[in-house]
């Protein structure tokens, strides 16, 4: 059986932490920033973790089953 291909979009967007969780970036920080408060923009810069309910889906996109 051939190897499973990694989804190219997913490999650019997600990284694994040392404990095996999946890191992600926040949306809404690329444009139309003038109406957003400084605090909101600053918090969007920080990375977040993917919710447990979506982890299995992203692991399959990263071909890590």
Secondary structure as UniProt FT lines:
FT   HELIX           8..13
FT   STRAND          15..16
FT   TURN            18..19
FT   STRAND          22..24
FT   TURN            34..35
FT   HELIX           38..45
FT   STRAND          48..49
FT   HELIX           52..61
FT   TURN            62..63
//
